Amino acid sequence: MKKIVHVVGTGTIGEPLLGLFTDFRDRMGIDEVTFHKRTPLASDRAKLNHLIQRGAKLAVDEDVRSEFEKLGHEVSFESREALERATVVVDCTPAGNENKEKYYENLSGPKGFLAQGSEFGFGKPYARGINDETLVPGEDRFVQIVSCNTHNITTLIKTIAHDDGKYHLRKGTFVCMRRANDISQSDSYIPAPNVGKHDDPEFGTHHARDAHHVFETLNLDLDLFSSAVKLNTQYMHSIWFNLELDRDITAEEVKKRLRANPLVAVTDKRYANLIFSFGRDHGYYGRILSQTVAVMPTVAVRRKREVYGFCFTPQDGNSLLSSVSAALWLIEPDWKSVESRLNPLRRWLYREI
Ligand SMILES: NC(=O)c1ccc[n+]([C@@H]2O[C@H](COP(=O)([O-])OP(=O)(O)OC[C@H]3O[C@@H](n4cnc5c(N)ncnc54)[C@H](OP(=O)(O)O)[C@@H]3O)[C@@H](O)[C@H]2O)c1
């Protein structure tokens, strides 16, 4: 059986993900990479040409096929056909839940389906390094790769509060300071900081709620609360955090734990643009794949048990790593083999920035 990865959507997440799958196809044990593009646009022609040149095969809806062909693209499959023949489908659209109901649930060919951060309820929420062991072969056909800030929050908690197989967290509070839009997007920019509503009475915003659901897969019921504010920048998300532990800890120990986790990058840089710029110079498509970038001079411990600090969120890099990890697991659900198939990506898991 051919191992085929099919990516739906070519936006901020879909485009670099297709890059990773096409560039490292052989080393990941993938035979073919296909992708779906919804809208035929002359302004997207260069992007599509590049993806196709690298070996990804284009699938489109039948009613727009001729428009794609008029733009000069070779169309290899009709959308449904591409879904049917895929081993794993990676939905990178803001319509994963809708697509699940309309198409995915009725398909028997693919071994599994992934959707991204906005698609709460799509399937088991997953963040690499946090709850890998909860994925059940044959049972978890639908997996939701949680959002970039959820990756960051869950990684901070596991790194700082998890010890001797137990979580020592009394309460976690987070302020997610989000960039207004991505550099690949030209709409939704904002003129000034824009504070978010606390529309979840228990968790504040969806960031803490989503993190809670990730830990729930580990049978934990953590007390988490988040607030969000959008900043008028296109650089990285930043997070202020406070973790109250049920045991004593020192700032030195917190830093030691952050340094010891291969999924965490540490930095002395206090400006988001400098981290972003490091990604541009040393990342894959400008992305670093670490779950979080912890700012070491901001780490503080008050009254022996209250940990404070700031970190930056490698906004789509961490979701990309989890997407590849979950896709490889769905193809062959053996974590040892996934670890070796992920090797080509490890060079972008920075320990220090
Ligand atoms: N941006 C980030 O930093 C980031 C980070 C982590 C997670 N995520 C998550 O990733 C997902 C996608 O976000 P994004 O930022 O990559 O979005 P995006 O840049 O706006 O791209 C969306 C893509 O989805 C396609 N699309 C939209 N609706 C579709 C539908 N109904 N059927 C088929 N294709 C459809 C669009 O196709 P056309 O342009 O051809 O119409 C476009 O290629 C969201 O769940 C988001 O929460 C994003």
The ligand as a Gaussian input file, in Angstrom:
#p B3LYP/6-31G(d) Opt

LIG

0 1
 N       -1.668000      30.925000      11.408000
 C       -1.120000      30.380000      12.469000
 O       -0.091000      30.850000      12.996000
 C       -1.698000      29.128000      13.041000
 C       -1.004000      28.504000      14.088000
 C       -1.505000      27.331000      14.641000
 C       -2.691000      26.816000      14.147000
 N       -3.378000      27.457000      13.150000
 C       -4.626000      26.843000      12.686000
 O       -4.506000      26.386000      11.342000
 C       -5.758000      26.438000      10.676000
 C       -5.608000      27.205000       9.388000
 O       -5.128000      28.498000       9.700000
 P       -4.217000      29.309000       8.688000
 O       -3.709000      30.477000       9.488000
 O       -3.236000      28.414000       7.999000
 O       -5.340000      29.813000       7.660000
 P       -5.149000      30.617000       6.292000
 O       -3.751000      31.124000       6.145000
 O       -6.268000      31.592000       6.219000
 O       -5.379000      29.489000       5.173000
 C       -6.581000      28.803000       5.083000
 C       -6.522000      27.828000       3.911000
 O       -7.673000      27.021000       3.991000
 C       -8.349000      27.006000       2.734000
 N       -9.779000      26.897000       3.047000
 C      -10.518000      27.699000       3.816000
 N      -11.770000      27.198000       3.927000
 C      -11.797000      26.052000       3.215000
 C      -12.791000      25.071000       2.957000
 N      -14.023000      25.210000       3.457000
 N      -12.464000      24.009000       2.185000
 C      -11.229000      23.881000       1.672000
 N      -10.235000      24.785000       1.869000
 C      -10.529000      25.840000       2.639000
 C       -7.967000      28.295000       2.061000
 O       -8.036000      28.034000       0.660000
 P       -8.158000      29.145000      -0.487000
 O       -7.251000      30.270000      -0.106000
 O       -7.723000      28.436000      -1.691000
 O       -9.599000      29.534000      -0.529000
 C       -6.513000      28.475000       2.550000
 O       -5.618000      27.741000       1.729000
 C       -6.741000      27.047000      11.695000
 O       -7.392000      25.984000      12.349000
 C       -5.842000      27.747000      12.685000
 O       -6.422000      27.812000      13.968000
 C       -2.900000      28.585000      12.576000

